[in-house]
Structure formats: C-alpha cells, structure tokens
Amino acid sequence: MSFAKPITGLMPPLLLLGLSAAALLFDPFGAAKAVRGGLFDFYESHTPHAAPGNAQGDPQSDQRVALVTLDSGSLAHYGRWPWSNQGLSDLTRAIALAGAGGIVFTMPLDRPENASFPAPPQSVPAVVPILLGVGGLTPHPITPVEYRGDKNPFAAVPGFRAGAGPLEAVAVAAQGMGAANLIPDRDGVVRRMPLLFRMNTQLVPSLAAEGARLAAGEKSLTFTTDEGDLFARGWGITGIKALDSFGHAIPTDRGGRFWIDYAAAPEQISAAALLSWELGPEALKNKILVLDTPDDMVATPDGPATRGAVIAQGIANLITGSVLARPSFALAAELGGLILAGGVTLLLMARLRSHWAALFAAVILLAAFYASWFAYARDRMLIDAGTPAIALLVVLAAGALMRLREIRAARANLRLAFSDSLPSASIEKIAHAPALLSVEGETRTITYLVCGVRGLASLAADYKDDAAGFTRMMQRVLTPLMDQALAHGGTIDRLTADGFAAFWNAPLDDTEHALHACEAANGMAIMSARVSDELAQERKGLSPGIEIGVGIATGAVIAGGFGGSGRMGYSVNGNAVNLAQRIQGLSHQYGPALVVADETKKLADRGFAFLEIDSVGLGGPPVTLYAIMGNPVSRASPKFRALTVFHDHIFQAMRKQNWPMARELIAQCRQLSGASHKLYDLHMTRIAYYERHPPGAEWDGAFRPVLE
C-alpha cells in the first residue's frame, strides 16, 4: 500500500493551467480583453488628470489642440443641433478670424446646403470627415499612406465595404479627409484610436491622424511594419508596429490602433465666445480646433464623452507622442508569468502544503500588480496583471480542491490501514503530506515499547467457563493501555493475545521519543492499576489482580512497509525491537513493571526517576537496565536518593565479585522504603550461582544465564 501523492492528482490543475494560457493567448471569447480593459480603466481613473485648458507644464498636454463646445449661448442663438449652413459658416469664420491653424469637423458635410459652404477651405485649413460603413457620396481620401518594410502591413487594419464622404466642393477645398469612426471594445468603451481604415482596396486615414498631420504640416502618413518583431502574432501576416510621423513613433497594435491617454484633456473653448468675438485675433494662433457635436456620445474610461472630445484627445496624443503603449512583448511576458507562477504554485502544492502555495501566489500577485501599476504610472506602459491573476487564482483553487480531495482520500485510506496503530494527529499530518510515510524503507533511531499482561495463563484459568468474558476482560485491559501509547504519539506495531508493541519517532519525527515512550509506560501503569481495581470490585475478589510488564529500548532500526501478497503494513525491525521484547520478558523477575535499557534512560533521564536494577548480556555487549520509579520530584526525595546510593554500591560490589559485601548491602537495602524484595531475591540467587561458578577475571558484570 502506498500513500505517496499520485501524479494524476496534478493533472486537472495542470490542464486548467494550459487552458488558461491558451485562453490568454487566443482570447476566443474576448474575456481577456474585457479584464484587461477594466484594469487599464482602473489605472486611468486613479491617475491625476489635468483640468481642460489648464495643463501648462504637463508634458502630456498639448496647447495646440482645443475642443469647440456648443454651449447654451450658441444653442440659444442658432437653435438645436444640427445647425444650418449659416451657423456653421459663422462659427468657421469666427475661428479663422481668431487665428486658428486649422479646424477638424466631426459632423458629416454631405447635405445639399453644404455646397455653398465656402468658409472652411477659404478661411482656415480644414479636415473633413468620412463615415465608413454607411452609404452616401463616395469619398476619395487625399493623403498618401506609406510604410517602411518589405511587406504590406495593412491587411490587419479595420475594413469596410462602403463609406460616405463630404460634398465634392467641400472635399476639393479641404486640406485633409479622415474617417470619424471610433471602434469600441466589446464592452462598448472606446480605449483605442484607429489611425487607418480600409474601404475595399482604398486606405482611409482616421480623422485624428489627419488632424495631427495638419498640425504637424506633413504631407503623408508613414507606418512601420512589425516584420522584425519576434513577439508579433501575425501568424505569417505582416501588421503595423507604429506610426512613424510627426517627429516620433506612435506604437500601435497590428491593426494600427493606439491606446488613448485620457490623462490630459484638451482645452475647451465655448462656441458662444467665438461667435461673440470675445477672443482676440491671435487668441487661437496655430491651434487645431475640433468642432464638437453634443448629440454624438460614446463611452470612455472616464465616462460618457462626445465623439469630438475623443478625437481631440487622440489628436493631442499624436502631436505630443504621449500615448499609452502596450508593447508587443506584453502578451508573451504575461503568458510566461502565468505559466511560471502557475507551475511553481502547483509544485509547492504538491511538495509542501496548500497554504505555502497560496502564500506564494499572493506574493506573486501583489508583485505583478505593483509592477503593472508602476509601468503605467512611470512609462504609460500597459502590462496586464489582471487576466493572469484571475487565471492563477483559478488554477490555485483547482489545485486546492484536488489537494483537498487527495487529503480526504489519503485520510480515509490511512484510517482504514492505521486507525488502530497511528494517533489521529499523525494521520492528519500524513494525509496533508503523504511523503512523511515512507514505505520504501529508511533507517531511523526509534524508541520501542513492549507491553504484556503478566500471568495470562492464570487469568485464562479463572475464566475457563466464560470465554467471551475473558475476551471482553482482555479488551478492557488492553484498550486503555494502547490509548496511552497513542495519546503520547506512539504508533501501535504488533498485537498479541497478552499485549502489544508500540514505537516512537516513526513514521513522523519525534525528537523526544524516549521521553514520550516513558510517559506512555507510566500512564499504562496507572491505567492497569485502575482497571485491576475495577475488575476486583466487579468480581468481588474472584479475579486476580492485573499486572503488566513493560520493556523499552532505543536504537537504530529499519522502518518502512513490510508484508507481501498485496498486504503491507508500516513497521520497524532491528536490535531495539528485539531488545525491548527481551526486556519485557525479563521484567517479571524484577518486581517494578516498567524497565528500560540504558540508551532510553540517557535520553529520558530529565523526565523520570530511574533506578539501576540489572546488567544483562543478551547476545551482545552488556545492557544496563533501569526501572522507572517516578517523576523528577521522586528523584529528588531523600528515600530515592538513599536507594540509588545503595544500588550503586551493590552493583559495584558485584562487578568486583565481592560477594559478601554485596550480600551485606542487599540486606541493608531491604530495610529501605521502596525496596523490591523480588529484585533482591533475584540478585541473592545470582550471587549464590556465582559463588559456585565464578565468572572469571574478565567478567564484564553482566549476567547471561537466565534464572527463573
């Protein structure tokens, strides 16, 4: 039987880790984009924003872009939007007289009355809109689009089959023509600004790109391909890497979209102030004005905004180059981080306990979110910590559930196999860490205890007419004794008709194994006396008293799984086992019930009062035996100290073969309190034996023939 954790227990969370990585890579349902967008929105909402028109000194703001808002004063004069041609002409003329460098219209200029609308081309350079995806006048963009690279990168840009442009007279006079389309994410929020579209085979710049080109005074738009980018995920199709215009590179995704930085809103100018000539002739010098329309709203990370406000924000970002950047290596870094963190988490869960894996995951998540926020706050770089964090938590939860399932299964198997031999605390520890139960075999230093009921034959004779009663009586005697072994951390090894064996420091470590074994033996002596009294009262003196003998030895053994034919149990084997059995067999000669070997006495000396009672040769070097006579308080008593001194002198005299002196000391010792006459009778018999059979000059003081 093996309780080692099977590798199959890791397969479900490993499979889930693989699926999470695939979902992060391919994002078939858009969940990763949604989480990523929500995280970046959170960063956006917690970044200090410059007030519109009050962003001097902010490196992300640009005072060359302003938004013309239709306020209550202008609406009161010209009525609700859309205005007539006269209203647009008046507003455009006012913008020109204020010295503006250009104007960007965001509303369609395809109505018939716009044909007589000469203001934009004649008074101020203008960029007019195209609406893609709707029918109308066929647009003819005028700005050349170029690319740097060997392959055409425009296959991935958003494509439309149709579009509606301005009237021909307006288009001819305009300095630029761009698509006013905004493409929100799946949740409806506009986070990225397209720079380029395809209308069938024709390339159409966006209104924001055209507005920035007008401000920069450039004639064309130049893009860089992602051909040399190791992290580009084009699956063989070349895409866009950046817009290389306006004096700097604007990083984009493969489809030519850049992330809008909403941190510094453009200046807002009231249309009423323009129409009332409140602004001087140089007030708007060289500014690019974006004409806003109040009825065209979109969702942004900062809340609802007009289309014109978003386009103006995009133009300002392009002019300054201060856009949010999601580098091409971001996904690879997020994917690698997830796989590495998930793998280490599952490894910790397999090798250690689940809480270590959870602690590691928590530290990794905190570090990932801090790094993500730091990259955003310092470099305006977008690194997604949210999606990998969710995936890691799912993997951790799956691993924890599988771990819990394995623990329950291991606990059930352990209880089935060791419910009568292992303490419940040990079963719980092994269930959480099955590797603690090594059935392959290992050398350990253990303390072995053998407990037996003395005089079993006479007890059986007393119950000769009540076999069931004898069985019940033995169960009643042995159960509290075994409970003492388990209560002190012992493992029950073998059961016999008259007793059992137990050991400490296997399979779990127990640095105080000798002390705990002696404590268990002391408890057994107390419980056996209690049960003996109860039986005597129940049987009215007909039952003989219950006496036990306990032998304890400490030493190196081989611990592991022993058995065959499909049956296996955890046990130990070695000299300490044999020695404890021999000591228990000899214990009835000494009187005291609890006898330990010298190595056990050394390790547990601080916890008990030990009295030397014999030195025997059991097929090897001499072994000194000690009786447990009480706790440390007993050891400090004058009576015990006197008894110890006498015993020291008795054994010294015997080792020197001074038999008369030994006899005299034993005679004096019999008068002391706590003396065991059975023990002294044994030694008097041995002295007589040695007097008849002298042991010789090389004698080591150990008695080898066993006298009954």
N, C-alpha and C positions, 0 to 999 in steps of 0.2 A: 504494500500500500504506500502510495506516495502522496504527500501533501504539498509538493512544490507547485508554485503557480504555473498553470499551463500557458503556453504562448498564445493559444487561441483566445484567452481572455483579453488580449490586447487587440485582437483583430477588429472588433466593431469600432472602437475609438480610432484605430489607425485608418480604417476605411472611411470613417467620417472625416478625419483629417484630410485624407486625399480628396474626398468630395468637396470639402470646404475650399481647398486650394484650387480645385478645378472651377468651382463657382466664382471664386475671386478672379481667376484668370479670364474666364469666358463671360461671366455675368449674364446668363441666358435670360433671366427674368428682371434684370435691372435693379435687383436688391442692393448690390454693392454700390451702384451709382447713387441710389437713394440714401444709403447710410453715409456715404462719402460726402454727398451734398449737404446733408444735415449737419455733419461735423464741421464742414467749412463754413456753413451759415452760422454755427455757434461761434466759431472764431471771429467771423465778420461782425457779429452783434456785440462781441466783447472787445473789439478794437476801437480805441478812441477815434471819433470821426471829426473832421474839420467842418466847421459851420460853412454853409454855402456863402460864397463871396467874402469869406474871412479866413482864407487859407494861406496868407502870406507866410513865408518861411517854411511851409510844409513842402518837402521835396516831392511829395506825391501829387500835389495840386498843380494846376496849370491855369494861369490867369488869362490865357489866350482863348479859352473856351467859356462861353456863357450860355445860359438857357433863358430864352424869352418866354415868359409865362403869361398866359392870358388871364389877367386878374379881373376882379369885379368891375373896375373902372372901364376897362376896354370892352368887356362884355356888355356893359350898360350902354356904351356908345354904338357898338356895331351889332349888338344882338348876340344870340346864342351861336355857338359854333355848329356847322362851318360858316365862315363869313363869306360875304360876297367878294367879287373881284376887287371892288373898290377898297374894302377893308384891308385885303392883302397888299394892294398897291400902296396904300397909305403907310402901312407898317413897314414895308420894304423900303420905301423912300425915306422914312424916318431913320431906319437902320443905316442906310447909305450916308445920310447927312451927318450921322453921329460918328462916321469914320471907320465903320466895321470893315474888317479884312475879308469877310465872306459870310454867307448865310447858308444854312442847311435846312431845307424844307423836309419835313417828315410826313406831310399830308399829300395825297395824290393831287397832281396838277393836270388832270385829264378832262376837266369839264370844258364845255364849249367856250364859256366866257374867259377861260384862261388864255385863249388865243390872242386876246387883246391885252395881255398882261405883260407889258414891256419892262417892268421895273427890275426884276432880278438880273437879266443879262446886261441891261444898260447902266444900272446904277451901282451894283455891287456883285462880285463873283459869287456864283450860286452853285450849290449841289442839289439836284432834284431827285425825287425818289422813284424807284421802281417797286412794284408789288408783284412778287413771284407767287405762282400757284393760283392765280386768278386770270380770267380772260380780260382782254382790253387791247389798247393800242400796243403794237409790238415794239418793245424797247430795243434800242441799239446803243449799248454801252460804248463809251468813247475812250476809256482809259486802258492802255496796253497792260497786259499782265505777263510777267516774265518769271523764269525760275532758274536757279543755279543748281546744276546737277546733270546727270546723264539721262535720267528717265523723267517722263512727265509725271508730276506728283498730284495732279488734280482729279484723279479718279475717285478719291475719297471725299471730296467736298460735297455738301448737300446739293441735290439736283432737283430741278423742277421741269415740267414739260411746257409750261406757259408762263406768261408774265404780262403785266400791264404797265406801260410807261407813260410819260407825260405827252402832252400835245407836241407836235413836231416843232412848232415855233419856239416853245419853251426849251425843248431838248437841244435844238440847234444853238440857242443862245447860252445854255448852261455851261459851266466850267467842269462839271462832273455829274455823273449819274450813278447812283448806287441803290442796291436793294435795301428796303427798310424792314425786311423780315427779321424777326427775332425767333430763335428756336429754343423754347424752354426745355428743361429736363422733363422726365416722365412725371414728376410731381407738379409740373406747371411753373416752376421757378426758373427765371432767367439768370443763369450764372455765367454763361459763356457767350461771347460775341462772335458771330461768324465774320470772317474777313472776305470770303469769296463764296460764290454760288455757281452752279452750272444751270443754264437754261438750254436744254437739249445739248448742243455742242458748243454753245457760247458761254464764255466766262463772264460773270457779273460781279464786280466788287460790291462789298456792303456799303451802306450809307456812312457808317462810322469810318471805314477805310478811306472812302472818298473825302470825307470831311477832314481827316488827318492829312491826307495827301494835299488838299487845298491849302491847309495851314502851313505845311512844310514847303510848298511851292514846287513839288516834284511832279514829273510828267507821267510816271508809271509806277506800278507796284511790282516789287521783286520778292519772290519767295525762295526759300532754301529747302531742298528735299531732305528726306531722312535716310538716304541710301547708305551713308556711313555709320548710322546709329545702330549699335549692337542690340539695343533694347527696343527698337521699333518693332511693333507687332503687325506687320503688313501682310504676313503670310504670302510673301512674294510680290505684293503690290506696293509700289512706292507711294509715299504720302508726303505731306508737308511737315516740316520741322519748325520753321519760323518765318515771319515776315521780316525781310531784311531791307527796310526802308526807314525814312525819317531820321537817319543818323544812328540807328540802333536796331538790334534784333529783338523782335517780339516773339517769344516762344508760344507755339500753338500745339494743338493736337493734330493728328494726321489729317483731319478734315478741315484744317485751317481756322479753328476756333480758339480764342484765347479767353482765359478766366478774367472776368471783370473785377477790378479792385474798387469797391464802393466806399473806401475809407475817406476819400476827399471829394465831396460833391462839388460840381462846377458852380460858379457864381450864377445867381438868378437875377434877371432884370425884368422889371414889370413892363408889359406892353403898354400900359397906360402912361408910364413915364416917358416912353419913347414917343408915343403919339401926341403927348402934350408938350414935346420939345423941352423937357426938363433937363435933358442931358446935353452937354456942350458938344461942339463939333469934333473934339478929339477924345471924347469920353470912351468911345469904343474902338479906338485906333488899333488896327491889326487883329482885333478879336474875331473869332469864328463864333457866330451866333446860331444856335439851334432853335428853330421855331417850334415851340411845344404845342400840343393839341390836348385839351383837357378830357376828351372823351375816349381816348385810346389808352387803357390801363393794362399793365402787366404786373405779374408777381415777381418780386426780387427778394434777396435775403434780408433786406431792410424793411420789407413790407411792400404794399402796392405803390407803383410809380408809373408815370406816363412813359409811353414809348420814346418820346423826345428826350426825357430825362435820362433814360438808359443809353440812348445813342450818344447824347452829350457826354455821359460818363465814359463811354467807350472811346470817343474821340480824345478826351483828355488823357486817358490811359495810354493811347497810342502815341500822342505827341511827347509825353514825358518818358515813355518806356516803362512806366511803373505799373506793370500788370502783375496779377498773381500767376505764378509759374508752377505748373505741375510737370516736373522733369520726366523724361522718358524712362529713367531708371526707377521711378517711384513704384510702379506696379511690381517690378522684379524685387525691389527691396521689401515691399510689403509681403509678397508671396514667400520670399526666402525667410523673412522674420517669422511668419506664421508656421512654416514647416519646421524651422529650427526650434522655436518656442514650444510648439505642439509636441515635437518628438522628445524634447527634454522633459516636458511635463509628464508625458506618458512613461518615460523611463524612470523618473522619480517615483511615479505612482506604482510602478512595477517593483522597483528595488527598495523603496522606502515606504512610508505611509502616505495616505492621501493628503494629509494636511501639509506635508512638505511640498507636494506638487502644487497645492493651492497657494501656498506662500510664494513659491517661485513664480507662478502665473500672475499673482497680484503684483509682485515686484516688476515683472516684465511689462505688465500693462501700464503701471504708473510711469515707468521709464519711457515706454512707447508714446504715451500721451504727452509727456513732458517734451520729448524730442519733437513730436509733431507740432506742438504749440510753439516751441522755441524756433523751429524752422519757419513757421508762419510769421511770428512776431518780428523776427530779425531779418529774414530774407524774403518774406512774402512767398514762401515756397509751400506747396500743398502736398503734404505727405499724410496719407490716410492711416490713422491708427484705429479708427472705429470698426471698420469691417474685419480686419484681422483679430481685433479684440473680441468681437462677437463670436467669430469662428473658434477662437481659442477657448472661450468660455463654454461653447457648445461641446467642444472636444473634452474639456475638463469635466463637464457634467456627465458626458457619456462614459468617460473613464471612471469617474466616481461611482456611477451606477453599476458598471461592470465590476468594479472593485468591491462594492457592497454585496453584489450578488455572489462573487467568489468567496468573500468573507463568510457569508451565510452558509454557502455550500461547505466551505472548509470547516466551519464551526460544527455543522451537522455531522460531517464525517469524523471530526475529532471526538465529538461527544459519543458517536457510535463506537469508535475504536478505543477511546481512552476515558470515558466518563467515570470509570471506576478506578483509574490509575493516575490521572492528572488533575491537579487543582483547577477549579474553574477559571482562576486568574491566568494560569498558564495556557489553558485552552483559548482564551480570548487573545492573548499575545500571539500565539502561534497562528490563530485564524487571521490576524491582521498581517502577520509576517511569516508565511509558511516556511521560508528558508531557515527559520530558527530550529525547525525539526529536521535535523539531518539524519536521514535513514541510510545514507551511503556508508557511514562509519567514520568515527573520529576518536582520537584519544583525549580523554578528559580526566581530571582529578575530581573524584566524587567522594561523598560520604555515604556508606551503605549501612543500612539498619535491618536487622532480622529480629522479628518479634515472634515468640511462641508461647503457647499456654502450657504450663508445666502440669505433669500428672494427667495427661489426656486419657490414659487407659483407665485410671480410677474414676474419672468423670464419666466415661462411657459406661463403666460397670454400674454406676449409680443410676444411669438412665436406661438400663438394659431392657426394661419393659416399656419404654417411651422413646422410641427412635425419633419421632417427629419433635418431641420436646427437647431432645439432645441437640438436634439441628438448630432449633429456634434459640436454644441457650447459647450455642457457639456463635450464631449470628449476632446475638445480643452482646456477647463479649467482644467479638472482633470489630464490630461496626464502629463503636466509639474510639477504639484504638487506631483504626485506619483513618478515621476522621481527624485524629490528632496529627497523623503524618501529612494528610492533605492540607490541613489548616496551617501547617508550618512550611508549606511549599514543597513537600516531597512528592515523588512520583511512585505510585504503587507498582511493584515489579512482579512479584510472584505470590500466589495464594496457595496455601496448603490447608489440610484439614485442621491443623492446630495453630496456624499463624499466617504470617505474610512477611514480605520484604519490601523495603522502600529505599529510594536513593535521592540524593540532592546534588544540584549543580549539573543536571542533565534532564531534559534537553536544553533548558534555559539556564543562563548563568546565574549563579548564587555565590557571591563572594563569602558569605557567612554560612556555607553549607554545613560545616561541622557543628557550629553553634546551633543552627536550626534543627539538626538531627537530634542533638542532645535535648533541646527544648521539647521536641516531639516525644522523645523517650520519657522525659519527666512527666509530660501530660498523660502518657499511656499508663504510667504507674499510678497516677491519681485516679484515672478513669477505671482502671481494673479494680482498685480497692473499692470504688463506689459501686461498681456492678456486683462485686462479690458480696458486699453488704446487702444490696437489694435482693440478690438471689437467696441469701441465707434467711432473710426475713420472710420471703415468699414461701420457701420450702421448710420453714420452721426448723432450721438446723440440719435438715436431711441432706442438703447439698454441701459438699466440701468447699472450702474457700478457693477462690480463683487466684492463681499466682501466674505471673508471666516472667519470662526471661528475655532480655534484650541484649544483643551483641551489636556493637557499632565499630566500623573500621573505615579508615580514609586512605585512598591511594589512587593510582592511575589505572584506568580501565579502558576498554574499547566500548564505545556507545554507538548504537545505531539500530537499524532494522534487522531483526533476526526472525527466521522462520523458513517456510517452504510450502510447496503445493498450493500457492495462492494465499496462504495465511502468513501474516507477518505482524510482528509487534515490536515496539521500541523497548530495548532493554540494554543492560550493561553486562560486561563479562571481564573478569580479571582477578588478581590476587586479593583485592579489597573485598570482593564478593565472597570468596572462599574463606577469608579470614573472619569476616563478620559472622558467617554461618558457624564456623568452628567456635568462635567466642560465645555465641548464643547457646551452642551445645554444651559448653563448659559452665555456663552461668549458674546452673543449678547447684554446683559444688560450693559456691562462694557465699550464699546467703543473700547479699544485695542483688536486686533484679536487673540493674542497669550497669552493663560492663562495656568499657570502651578500650580501644587499642591506644598505644602511646601517641601515634600521629594525630588521632582525633583529639586527644587530651591537649596537645600542644596548640591546636587551632581554636579550641573552645575553652581554654583554661580561664579566661577572664569572666566567663559566664557561670561557672559552677564550682562546687567544692569536690575535687577529685581525690580519691584515696587509693594509693597503690595497694593491690591485693595479690598480684601474682606476676611471675615471669615464666613464660612457657615457650617451648620450641615446637612449632607446628610445621615441621618440614623445611625450616629456613632459619634465619637469624633469630635470636631471642626477641620476643614481643612482650613488653611490659603491659599489664592490664590494670585498669583503674575502675573503681566503682564510683558512680555518681551519687554523692551523699547529700546534695542540697545545692542551694544557690550561693552567691558570694557572701551573703550575710552569714550563712552557716560556716563558711570557710574561715570567717574572722572570729568565730566563737572559741573560747579557751578549750572547751571539751574537744572540738575537732582538731585544734592545733596540737593538743596533747596526743590525740590518737595518731595524727600524722607523724609526730616525732617518734612514737613507739614503733610504728610500722617501718619507718626509715631504718631504725636500729635493728629491727627483726630481720629485714632483708639484707642488711649489711652483714649481720652475723651469719646468715645462711650462705651468702656468697663467699664468705671467708671460711665456710664449713666449720664454724664454731657452734656446734650443735647444742652444747649445754647452755651457752649464752642465749641462743635462740629460744630454747625451752623456757628459760627464766623470763625472758622478755614477753613471751606469749602468755605466760601465767600472770604476769602483772597487767598485761593489756586486757585480759579477760575481765578485770575489775573496772575498766573504764566504761563510761556511758557511751552507747552506740556501738559497742564491740559486737562482732558477729561470731558466735561460738562455732557455727558451722564452718566458717572460714578457718578459724584457729584449729579445729579438729582436723581439717584437711592438711594443714601445714604440719601438725604434730605427726600425722600418719606419714607424711613425706620425710620428715626428719628421721623417723624410725627406719624408713626404707633406705635412706642414705647412710644411716649408721651401719646397716647391713651390707649395703652396696655403695661404698664410697665412690663419688663421681670422678675423682682424679684431680690432679693439679691444674689441668687446662679447662676445667669446668667453667662455663660462662654464666652460671647462676640460673639457667632456665631449666624447668622441669619438663621432661619429654614423655616418659611413660604416663599414660592416663590412668589414674586410680579412681575406681568407682567407690 
